Amino acid sequence: MGEFTDKAKGAVKETIGEAKQRSSDPETRNEGRKQELEGKGDRLKGEVKGVVNRA
């Protein structure tokens, strides 16, 4: 995937993860934490691709 795609995918995952963390169900909250971290990882991957492509 490209830089923009990774960043967008990460932002969506983060947003969904944050929403899930507001749930009253502990399992859903844990899933939300995981999803938020995955999103941060995707966004970081996009940032790295951008830096590499510009170098």
Secondary structure as GFF3:
##gff-version 3
##sequence-region A 1 55
A	DSSP	alpha_helix	3	20	.	.	.	ID=ss1
A	DSSP	alpha_helix	26	54	.	.	.	ID=ss2
###
